[in-house]
Amino acid sequence: MTILDLRSDTVTRPTAEMRQAMMAAEVGDDMMGEDPTVNRLEHRIAEMFGHEAAVLACSGTQSNQMAVRVHCQPGDELLIHSTGHICNFEGGGPAALSGVSVRTVPGEGGMLQTADLAGMIRARDQHFCRTRLLCVENTTNIGGGRVYPLSRLQELSEWARAHDLRVHLDGARLFNAIVAAGYSAAEAGSCFDTISICFSKGLGCPFGSMLIGDRQTIQQARRVRKLFGGSLRQSGFIAAAAIHALDHHIDRLADDHRNARRLADGLRTLNGIRNLSETVDSNLFFFELDPALGTAVQFAAALREDGILIGPMGGQRVRLVTHLDIPDDAIDGILRAMTRRIAAGFADQPLLGKGPFSK
C-alpha cells in the first residue's frame, strides 16, 4: 500500500537528485570553518536575505533558541503570538536555555499587528523584566498556515525598532510565504535582525536549519551553537541537500499550495466538517470534525487503514499539510477516502494514535 503522509512536511524524503548531490558533496570540518559546502551555503543564504552572515544549525528549534540567546540576557522578556512555535513547541527553551520570560499576544490567524502590541512593553523599572525581543512566525503554524503581507512585516519591524526591541523571524516555512505572497527574500529579510529558516520542511531536506543576521550576531550565535551541543563536523552533506533545494524546490512550493486549496475546497462540501478557513494561504490548514462522527484521533486511525496519515491536534481538530511527496494525482483519492470515512462515521475506532503535531 502506498502511504500518503499529510501529518507534516517534515516527513519528506530526499529526492534521488538530492541524494546524488549529497553523495558528491565536498566536505571538511565545519566546527573549524573548513567545510567548503557549508561555507558556500551560508554565504548564499546570507546574501539572499540581504544580511552579512549565516550559521547552519541542526533544527529550527535550535536556530530559534540561538536567536533568543544572542538577543536577550537572563531576566529579559520576549513578545510573541500566543500560538507561536517558540513558546509552545520548543520545550520551554527560552526559560530553560536562556533565562528569558515569554509574554504572549493574541491575534487572528497567528499573526501579530502593531495594535495588538500596544501597551505590551514593560516600563523601565527595576521591578520588571526588560522587554527585549519581538518574535514573528511566517508562515504561521497553529495559526493556520497564514502568510504575512510584506506591509505588515514592515510595520512590525518599524514598531519594534522604535521601541528599541530586536526582531526575530521564525521562518520555518518562510519560502512558502515568499512564494505565496510574491515578495523577495531580501524584502522579508530587511524587516528582521535575525531570521531562522528550515530546509527540512517544504524544501525536502533530511534536516538542517539556518540562522541569518549581521556578522557580530552570527559570531555570537556560533558560540551559542557550541554551547547547545550543535556544532557540526562534515556537515557539507547536509549543506549540499540545502543547496540542491534552493536550486530546485522553491518554485515548486506553489504546487503544494494549490494542492492544499484543492483539499480544502473538497472538504468544505462535506457534512461534518467545521471551521475550515475560507483562506488557505500556503500548504497547511486546519478543520474540526462534528463530534458525532468521532474524534480527530479516531479519524486518523480510520484513514490509516486507507494508507493516509493525518495530524490529529486534540479533540476534533485536524491539520493537513501538503508537500513534495504528495503528488497532484493523489488529491482526488485522498478526498474520496475522507468522504467515505466521514459518511460512515468513525466513533467506533479505538482511541489510539499520536497527537498533537507541533511542526
C-alpha positions in Angstrom: 0.0 0.0 0.0 1.3 3.5 -0.9 1.3 5.7 2.2 0.3 9.3 1.7 1.5 11.2 4.8 -0.2 14.6 5.4 0.9 14.9 9.0 3.7 17.4 8.2 6.1 18.5 5.5 8.8 17.3 7.8 8.2 13.7 6.6 9.5 14.4 3.1 12.4 12.3 1.9 15.3 13.5 -0.2 14.7 13.0 -3.9 17.1 10.9 -6.0 18.7 14.1 -7.3 19.2 15.5 -3.8 20.8 12.2 -2.7 23.2 12.4 -5.6 24.1 16.0 -4.6 24.7 14.8 -1.1 27.0 12.0 -2.2 29.0 14.3 -4.4 29.5 17.0 -1.7 32.9 18.3 -0.9 33.2 18.3 2.9 35.5 19.4 5.7 35.3 20.2 9.4 32.5 22.8 9.9 33.4 23.4 13.5 36.8 24.7 12.2 35.1 26.7 9.4 36.6 24.3 6.8 33.6 22.7 5.2 33.5 24.4 1.8 29.9 23.3 1.0 28.6 24.7 4.3 30.6 27.9 3.8 29.1 28.3 0.3 25.5 27.7 1.6 25.9 30.1 4.5 27.3 32.8 2.1 24.5 32.2 -0.4 21.7 32.3 2.2 23.0 35.5 3.9 23.3 37.2 0.5 19.8 36.1 -0.5 18.2 37.6 2.6 20.3 40.8 2.5 22.4 40.1 5.6 26.1 39.7 6.3 26.3 36.2 7.7 24.6 32.9 8.5 25.2 29.7 10.5 24.0 26.2 9.9 22.0 24.6 12.8 20.5 21.2 13.4 16.9 22.3 13.6 14.5 25.2 13.6 14.2 24.9 17.4 17.9 25.2 17.7 18.2 28.2 15.4 15.3 29.9 17.1 16.8 29.3 20.6 20.2 30.5 19.4 18.5 33.8 18.4 16.8 34.2 21.7 20.1 33.7 23.5 22.0 36.2 21.4 19.4 38.9 21.7 18.5 38.6 25.3 20.0 38.4 28.8 18.7 36.2 31.6 15.7 38.0 33.1 14.7 39.6 29.8 11.3 39.1 28.1 10.3 38.4 24.5 6.9 39.1 22.9 5.3 36.5 20.6 1.9 35.5 19.3 0.1 33.1 21.7 0.3 30.3 19.1 4.0 30.8 18.3 6.2 27.8 18.0 9.0 29.3 20.2 6.7 29.5 23.2 4.6 26.4 22.6 6.6 23.7 21.0 10.3 24.2 21.9 10.3 22.6 25.3 10.3 25.8 27.3 13.6 26.7 25.6 13.6 30.5 26.3 13.4 29.9 30.1 15.5 26.7 30.3 18.3 27.7 28.0 18.5 31.5 28.3 16.5 32.5 31.4 14.1 34.5 29.2 10.4 35.1 30.0 7.8 34.9 27.3 4.8 37.3 27.0 2.2 36.1 24.6 0.0 38.3 22.4 -3.3 37.4 20.7 -4.1 38.0 17.0 -6.1 36.4 14.2 -4.5 33.6 12.2 -1.4 33.5 14.4 -0.4 36.9 13.0 0.5 40.0 15.1 -0.2 43.6 14.3 1.0 46.7 16.0 -2.4 47.4 17.6 -2.1 44.1 19.4 1.3 45.1 20.8 0.1 48.4 22.3 1.0 48.6 26.0 2.9 45.3 26.0 6.3 46.7 26.7 7.3 46.7 30.3 8.2 50.0 32.0 11.9 50.6 32.5 11.7 49.9 36.2 13.8 47.6 38.5 10.6 45.7 39.4 10.1 44.4 35.9 11.9 42.2 33.4 13.2 44.1 30.3 11.2 43.6 27.1 13.9 43.0 24.6 12.8 40.9 21.6 9.8 40.6 19.3 9.4 37.2 17.6 7.3 36.8 14.5 6.3 33.5 12.7 5.8 33.4 8.9 4.1 31.3 7.8 2.1 30.7 10.9 1.7 27.1 12.0 -1.0 26.7 14.6 -2.4 29.9 13.2 -3.3 28.0 10.1 -0.6 28.4 7.5 -1.3 32.1 7.1 1.2 34.4 5.3 2.1 37.9 6.5 1.8 40.6 3.9 5.1 42.5 3.4 3.5 45.7 4.6 2.6 44.2 8.0 6.1 42.8 8.4 7.5 46.3 7.7 5.0 47.8 10.2 6.0 45.3 12.9 9.7 45.9 12.3 9.3 49.7 12.5 7.3 49.4 15.7 9.9 47.2 17.3 12.8 49.3 16.4 11.0 52.5 17.5 10.7 50.8 20.9 14.4 49.6 21.0 13.5 45.9 20.5 15.3 43.4 18.4 13.2 41.5 15.9 13.5 37.7 15.1 11.6 35.8 12.4 10.8 32.2 12.9 10.7 31.4 9.2 10.4 27.7 9.4 8.3 27.9 6.3 9.5 31.3 5.1 10.0 30.1 1.5 6.3 29.1 1.4 5.4 32.7 2.4 7.7 34.1 -0.2 6.2 32.0 -2.9 2.6 32.6 -1.8 2.9 36.4 -1.2 5.3 37.3 -4.0 7.9 39.3 -2.1 11.6 38.6 -2.2 13.8 37.1 0.4 15.7 40.3 0.7 12.5 42.3 1.2 11.4 39.9 4.0 15.0 39.9 5.4 15.2 43.7 5.7 12.5 43.6 8.4 14.4 41.4 10.9 17.6 41.3 12.9 17.8 37.6 12.7 15.9 35.0 10.6 15.6 31.3 11.1 14.7 29.1 8.1 14.2 25.3 7.9 15.4 23.2 5.0 13.6 20.1 6.4 10.0 21.1 5.6 8.8 22.2 2.2 12.3 22.2 0.7 12.5 18.5 1.3 15.9 18.1 3.0 16.6 15.4 5.6 17.4 18.0 8.3 19.0 21.4 8.8 18.1 25.0 9.5 19.9 28.3 9.2 20.2 31.4 11.4 20.8 34.6 9.4 21.9 38.0 10.7 24.7 40.6 10.9 28.3 39.4 11.3 28.6 40.1 15.0 25.3 38.5 15.9 26.2 35.3 13.9 29.6 35.1 15.6 27.8 35.1 18.9 25.4 32.5 17.6 28.2 30.2 16.7 29.3 30.3 20.3 25.7 29.5 21.4 25.5 26.7 18.9 28.6 25.2 20.5 27.0 25.7 24.0 23.8 24.0 22.9 25.7 21.0 21.5 25.0 21.8 17.9 28.5 22.3 16.4 28.9 20.1 13.3 31.7 18.4 11.6 31.4 17.1 8.0 28.1 18.7 7.5 28.6 19.5 3.8 26.5 16.5 3.1 23.5 18.4 4.6 24.5 21.7 3.1 24.6 20.1 -0.4 21.0 18.9 0.1 20.0 22.5 1.0 21.8 24.0 -2.0 20.0 21.5 -4.2 16.7 22.5 -2.6 17.4 26.2 -3.2 18.1 25.4 -6.8 15.2 23.1 -7.5 12.5 23.1 -4.7 11.4 26.7 -4.1 9.2 27.5 -7.1 7.5 24.1 -6.8 6.1 25.1 -3.4 3.3 26.7 -5.4 2.2 23.2 -6.3 1.8 22.3 -2.6 -0.2 25.5 -2.0 -2.5 24.6 -4.9 -3.0 21.0 -3.6 -3.8 22.3 -0.1 -6.5 24.6 -1.6 -7.9 21.6 -3.6 -8.1 19.6 -0.5 -9.7 22.4 1.5 -12.2 23.1 -1.3 -13.3 19.4 -1.4 -13.6 19.1 2.4 -15.8 22.2 2.6 -18.5 20.4 0.6 -18.8 17.6 3.2 -21.3 17.5 6.1 -19.4 17.1 9.4 -16.5 19.5 8.5 -16.4 22.7 10.6 -14.3 25.8 11.0 -12.3 25.3 7.8 -11.0 28.7 6.9 -12.1 30.3 3.6 -8.5 31.4 3.1 -5.8 28.8 2.6 -2.6 30.8 2.0 0.0 28.1 1.9 0.5 24.3 2.3 -1.3 23.7 5.6 -4.7 24.2 7.1 -6.9 23.1 10.0 -10.5 22.0 10.3 -12.7 20.5 13.0 -15.0 17.4 12.9 -18.5 17.1 14.1 -18.3 15.4 17.5 -21.0 12.9 16.4 -18.5 11.5 13.9 -15.8 10.8 16.4 -12.5 12.4 17.5 -9.6 13.6 15.4 -7.5 10.6 16.7 -10.3 8.2 15.6 -10.5 9.8 12.2 -6.7 9.4 11.8 -7.0 5.7 12.8 -9.7 5.1 10.2 -7.7 6.9 7.4 -4.6 4.9 8.3 -6.4 1.8 7.1 -6.6 3.6 3.7 -2.9 4.4 3.7 -3.5 8.1 4.6 -1.8 9.7 7.6 -3.2 13.0 9.1 -2.3 15.2 12.0 -4.8 15.0 14.9 -4.4 18.1 17.1 -6.5 17.0 20.0 -10.3 16.9 20.4 -11.9 17.4 17.0 -9.1 19.4 15.4 -7.2 18.1 12.4 -4.2 19.5 10.5 -3.4 18.6 6.9 0.0 19.5 5.3 0.8 19.1 1.6 4.4 18.7 0.3 6.6 17.3 -2.4 5.8 13.7 -1.5 2.1 14.3 -2.0 1.7 14.3 -5.9 -1.0 16.2 -7.7 -2.8 13.0 -8.7 -3.2 11.8 -5.1 -5.5 14.6 -4.1 -8.7 13.2 -5.6 -8.1 9.8 -3.9 -7.4 11.4 -0.6 -10.7 13.3 -0.8 -12.6 10.1 -1.8 -11.2 8.3 1.2 -12.1 11.1 3.6 -15.6 11.5 2.1 -16.2 7.7 2.6 -14.9 7.8 6.2 -16.9 10.9 7.1 -20.1 9.4 5.6 -19.7 6.2 7.6 -18.5 7.8 10.8 -15.6 6.5 12.8 -16.6 6.8 16.5 -16.1 3.1 16.9 -12.4 3.4 16.1 -10.1 2.7 19.1 -8.6 5.8 20.7 -5.1 5.1 19.5 -2.5 7.2 17.8 -0.4 10.3 18.3 -1.1 14.0 18.5 -0.8 16.8 18.5 1.9 17.5 15.9 3.9 20.6 16.5 5.6 21.0 13.1 
